[in-house]
Amino acid sequence: MKKVTLLALVALLVVSFSGLAAAAPVQGTAQTPGNWYCPYYGQTYNNLTDDQKAQLATWQQQALEQRTQMVQKQVEWGYMIQA
C-alpha cells in the first residue's frame, strides 16, 4: 500500500510540474539592456515630445525631492542612521 501511495504522489508531482512547464510563457528575445520592450515610451524616450520630456523631468525631480525628505525624516526619527 505504501508503494502505491508513493507512486501516486510521484506521478502527481510529475503531472503538476509538466503542467507548469506547459503553461509557462514562451521565452522571446533576450532581455538585455539594449533590447527592452516598452511600447509607450521606449527605452530612451524617443517618441516623446519636448513638452512631455520636460514634464517627465519635473516629475522625476519632485519624486527625488520627496524621497530625500522621507530619508531625512527617517534619520530624524531614528529609523535610519546618516552615513
N, C-alpha and C positions, 0 to 999 in steps of 0.2 A: 504494500500500500504506500509506503514511503517513496518507493521508486516512481510510482505512477504520479504521485503528487509533485515530486521534484521535477519529473519530466514535463508535467503540465505547466509548472511555474517557469521553467526554462523556455518552453515553447511560447508562453505568454510574453516573456521578455523579448524574445526574438521578433515576434509579431509586432509588439509595440515599437521597438526600435526601427524596424523596417518601415513602419507607418510614418514615423517621424522623419526618416530619411526621404521617403517618397513625398511628404508634404513640404519639405524644405524648398525655399525658392531657388531657382536656377542661378548659379553664380554667373554674373555678367562680366564685363570688362574689369580689369584690375582697378581697384580704388586707390590709385596713387595720388599724391597731392596735385599733380598737374592734370588729373583725369577725373575730377569730381563732377558729378552731375547735379546741377541746381537749375531747374527750369525757369526760375523767375529772375534772378539777378546774375547768375553766373558767378564764377569764382572771382573775377576781377571787376565786377560791376560794369561790364561793357555796355549793357543795354539800358543803363540809367541815364536820365537827362542830368544836366548840371545842377538844376534846382533840386532834384531828388538826391544827388550826391551831397549837396550842401546840407539838406535836411537830415540825411543819414549821419553826417559828420556831427551836427549839433546834438542829435540823439545819443550818439556814442560818447560825446563829451559830457552830456548830462548823466549818463549811466556811470561814467568814470567818476564824476564828482560824487554821486550818491554812494558808490562803493567805497570811496575814500572816506566819506562821512561815517559810513557804517563801521569801517575798520577803526576810525578814531573813537567812536562811541564804545566799541568793544574793548579797546585799550583802556578807555576811561573807566568802564565798569569792571575791569579786571578779568574779562574773559580771555583776553589775549595780552601778550607782552610785546612791547615795542622793541624791535631788534635794532 
